[in-house]
Amino acid sequence: MTESVQTFLENCRDRTNLLLHNCLPVDGPNQRLIEAIRYATLGNGKRIRPCLVYGGGAVVTGGSGGGSSEATDKSACAVELIHTYSLIHDDLPAMDDDELRRGQPTCHIKYDEATAILAGDALQTLAFDQLGQIDKLASAQVVLLFRTLIHAIGAQGMVLGQAMDMAATDSLVDIAYLETMHQHKTADLIAASVVMGAISNGETSETVLCALQDYGVHIGLAFQVRDDLLDELSDTATLGKQVGADARLHKATYPSLLGLNRSKSLLDDALKQSLKALDIFGDEARHLRDIAHYIVNRGF
C-alpha cells in the first residue's frame, strides 16, 4: 500500500471517528444504553465503508476533496452507524454467537443481550437521522441517498443476506447460493457506500452511478472472499475477532466450497472486475482503485 493510499485512508478514518464521536448521544435517562452505543461504535473499526463514501465522492470532485461536502460527511457517518448496528446484531447468540469484535468483547458480552439489541436498533435510526440533517443538497438527491441506503440494508439487501446465512447453517449450499447470500449480506452496503458518496456531491448520471455500483458489488465480493480466507489463514490477534468461527458454526465459506487456491483465484477475478468497472474514469477514481487493492491485500 503506497503512502498516498495510507494517508487517504487515515484521513477518512480520522474524519469519520470525529463525526461518530460528535453524533452519538452522551447522556440520557438510560446511561447503560448510551455507553453500549458508544462502546460498540467508537472501537477500533477499519471504517472501510466511510472510506468508500469519500472515494465515491472524490470521483465527482475530480479526485480530491471527497470529504468536503456536508452531505458526504453525513453519508459516511450513516453507513458506519448501519455497519456497526449490523455487527452488534450479527454477534448475538441467536445469530453467530461471537464473543470478540474489533479486538474487544462484543456488545452483548460487555453489557447484555437486550442492551445490545437496543443499541443496534438505536444506531440504525441514528443513521437515518444523519441523512435527514442534510440541508445543502437538492431534496431529490437527499431522497435518493435514503432510498439507496434503505435498498441496501433491508429485506432485499443486508437483512436478506443475513437470513440466507442463517438458513444455510448446517446445510449444503452451492457456490451460486453463497455468492447471492454475500452479495446481499456484504456487497450491497459496500456498493451503496460508493454510490452515496457520488450522490452526496451532486452526481446524477445513471452511467456514473451504475459504474460505481458495479465496482462496489465486485469489491464487496472480494471483501467477503478475503474475510473467508483470513478466517482460515490468519489469527485472532490480527483479525480482532475469533478465527475459525465459520467452521465452528458449520457455515459455508468460499474456501470450504472451492478450496484455498480457487478462492484466491476468485479474489483476483473480483479485483479485476472491480477495476474494470472504473475504466470510464480517469485519475479521479484513484482512491477507489487504491481501496480495491487494499481490500484484497489486507490482513497479512
HELIX and SHEET records of a PDB file:
HELIX    1   1 GLU A    3  CYS A   23  1                                  21    
HELIX    2   2 GLN A   31  THR A   41  1                                  11    
HELIX    3   3 ILE A   48  VAL A   60  1                                  13    
HELIX    4   4 GLU A   70  ASP A   90  1                                  21    
HELIX    5   5 CYS A  107  LYS A  110  1                                   4    
HELIX    6   6 GLU A  113  GLY A  132  1                                  20    
HELIX    7   7 SER A  139  ILE A  153  1                                  15    
HELIX    8   8 MET A  158  ALA A  168  1                                  11    
HELIX    9   9 ILE A  175  HIS A  182  1                                   8    
HELIX   10  10 GLN A  183  ALA A  187  3                                   5    
HELIX   11  11 ASP A  188  SER A  200  1                                  13    
HELIX   12  12 GLU A  206  LEU A  233  1                                  28    
HELIX   13  13 THR A  236  LEU A  239  1                                   4    
HELIX   14  14 ALA A  245  ARG A  248  1                                   4    
HELIX   15  15 TYR A  254  LYS A  276  1                                  23    
HELIX   16  16 ASP A  283  ALA A  285  5                                   3    
HELIX   17  17 ARG A  286  ASN A  297  1                                  12    
SHEET    1   A 2 LEU A 100  ARG A 101  0                                        
SHEET    2   A 2 GLN A 104  PRO A 105 -1                                        
END                                                                             
